[in-house]
Amino acid sequence: MESFWNQSTRPRMVLAPMADVTDAAYRRLIAQVGKPDVMWTEFVSADGLYHTREIQRLPDAENPLMRDLAYTDGERPIVAQFFGSKPEMIAYAAGPAVTLGFDGVDINMGCPDRSIEKQGAGAALIKDPVRAAELIAAAKDGALRAGRPLPVSVKTRIGYNKEILDEWIPVLLAARPAAITVHLRTRKEMSLVPAHWELMRRVVALRDAAGQDTLVLGNGDVRDLEDAKRKAVETGADGIMLGRAIFGNPWLFTGRTHDDTSPAERLAALITLARYFEELTPPKHFQILKKHIKAFVSDFNGAAELRAALMATTRATELAARVVEYEARTHTATRR
Ligand SMILES: Cc1cc2nc3c(=O)[nH]c(=O)nc-3n(C[C@H](O)[C@H](O)[C@H](O)COP(=O)(O)O)c2cc1C
């Protein structure tokens, strides 16, 4: 089917889904200062959506899972990512994805979290290829039934205990997803070894051999945009997904690296992020910002001390006040 996936230019540079990092607040900031070609929501439980909406009958406005699916138009194209192992639940979740206006649905088949694998979801699906294919079909059906076909993509790994690309990728391709993102490590490897970029060419070859227009994207350890462009050329991938490189650097997709940004710019961006966080993600705890504080407030004189002060804040106004005090002390000029 024709979708934003076929319309964008190659190679696509996309932002990885990262729970409690690439939430609506950080995505808004990123979209404003350096937009990637595609964004993903954090992953959301398909079973959880069904349970909270249909059994508990929680109003959507009070449903934390529906809030995890909030986004603003500036983030488009944006894909809703779900995890689950029951086709009927994945089909159900495609419904809200349609009504909320998402551009696509992605199914998580790579998460190593034990609580998710226990449900047969995430990376556990690599061991259950029949089920994996059913889930792709279910997502497509669910979207159609909800009134609008949506491109369905998959994010996965190269295998469970060992690399099994030659078996696994053809199973996924046979279900005709719009795109497959491959985190180039096995489940067993978690994130403990360097990503196996030498395998990406094989993923491309498997897709080419299948004669399909499914796009294949590589993921894992990409440092910056230049590194991503080089990897796209070397491997022939249709796109590259960047995750942790966005920590402390919302300008990543403009080509700027952490070293190209000044402490003052980073502090100003952190204040904006804290404000968006308060506005967009209630009632999530301010604690979640800690990962960002760590990443934004680093590599300058007095960073450790300022970081400790900011970690103790509980409101955006308080965080901004601590930054202003720091700047007054150090005479750092901050753009705001
Ligand atoms: C804090 C954190 C949260 C993550 N959450 C998700 C998620 O919700 N869905 C998903 O598919 N992958 C998730 N991942 C995996 C990333 O999308 C990505 O595959 C991984 O970080 C490797 O890419 P990188 O080296 O560019 O970070 C998460 C990773 C991190 C570090």
Ligand as a Chemical Component Dictionary entry (heavy atoms), coordinates in Angstrom:
data_LIG
# 
_chem_comp.id                   LIG 
_chem_comp.type                 NON-POLYMER 
_chem_comp.pdbx_formal_charge   0 
_chem_comp.three_letter_code    LIG 
# 
loop_
_chem_comp_atom.comp_id 
_chem_comp_atom.atom_id 
_chem_comp_atom.alt_atom_id 
_chem_comp_atom.type_symbol 
_chem_comp_atom.charge 
_chem_comp_atom.model_Cartn_x 
_chem_comp_atom.model_Cartn_y 
_chem_comp_atom.model_Cartn_z 
_chem_comp_atom.pdbx_ordinal 
LIG C1  C1  C 0 15.689 3.694  27.751 1  
LIG C2  C2  C 0 15.337 2.851  26.535 2  
LIG C3  C3  C 0 14.020 2.555  26.257 3  
LIG C4  C4  C 0 13.684 1.779  25.134 4  
LIG N1  N1  N 0 12.358 1.565  24.834 5  
LIG C5  C5  C 0 12.029 0.921  23.685 6  
LIG C6  C6  C 0 10.663 0.805  23.279 7  
LIG O1  O1  O 0 9.733  1.296  23.940 8  
LIG N2  N2  N 0 10.406 0.125  22.122 9  
LIG C7  C7  C 0 11.413 -0.411 21.347 10 
LIG O2  O2  O 0 11.127 -1.004 20.301 11 
LIG N3  N3  N 0 12.701 -0.299 21.711 12 
LIG C8  C8  C 0 13.028 0.368  22.834 13 
LIG N4  N4  N 0 14.363 0.535  23.161 14 
LIG C9  C9  C 0 15.417 0.065  22.229 15 
LIG C10 C10 C 0 15.807 1.201  21.258 16 
LIG O3  O3  O 0 14.713 1.560  20.443 17 
LIG C11 C11 C 0 16.992 0.791  20.357 18 
LIG O4  O4  O 0 16.645 -0.367 19.650 19 
LIG C12 C12 C 0 18.269 0.505  21.165 20 
LIG O5  O5  O 0 18.486 1.532  22.119 21 
LIG C13 C13 C 0 19.498 0.410  20.239 22 
LIG O6  O6  O 0 19.667 1.587  19.480 23 
LIG P1  P1  P 0 20.738 2.742  19.909 24 
LIG O7  O7  O 0 22.067 2.063  20.079 25 
LIG O8  O8  O 0 20.718 3.727  18.761 26 
LIG O9  O9  O 0 20.247 3.325  21.191 27 
LIG C14 C14 C 0 14.711 1.285  24.291 28 
LIG C15 C15 C 0 16.043 1.571  24.596 29 
LIG C16 C16 C 0 16.380 2.356  25.683 30 
LIG C17 C17 C 0 17.824 2.680  25.948 31 
# 
loop_
_chem_comp_bond.comp_id 
_chem_comp_bond.atom_id_1 
_chem_comp_bond.atom_id_2 
_chem_comp_bond.value_order 
_chem_comp_bond.pdbx_ordinal 
LIG C1  C2  SING 1  
LIG C2  C3  SING 2  
LIG C2  C16 DOUB 3  
LIG C3  C4  DOUB 4  
LIG C4  N1  SING 5  
LIG C4  C14 SING 6  
LIG N1  C5  DOUB 7  
LIG C5  C6  SING 8  
LIG C5  C8  SING 9  
LIG C6  O1  DOUB 10 
LIG C6  N2  SING 11 
LIG N2  C7  SING 12 
LIG C7  O2  DOUB 13 
LIG C7  N3  SING 14 
LIG N3  C8  DOUB 15 
LIG C8  N4  SING 16 
LIG N4  C9  SING 17 
LIG N4  C14 SING 18 
LIG C9  C10 SING 19 
LIG C10 O3  SING 20 
LIG C10 C11 SING 21 
LIG C11 O4  SING 22 
LIG C11 C12 SING 23 
LIG C12 O5  SING 24 
LIG C12 C13 SING 25 
LIG C13 O6  SING 26 
LIG O6  P1  SING 27 
LIG P1  O7  DOUB 28 
LIG P1  O8  SING 29 
LIG P1  O9  SING 30 
LIG C14 C15 DOUB 31 
LIG C15 C16 SING 32 
LIG C16 C17 SING 33 
# 
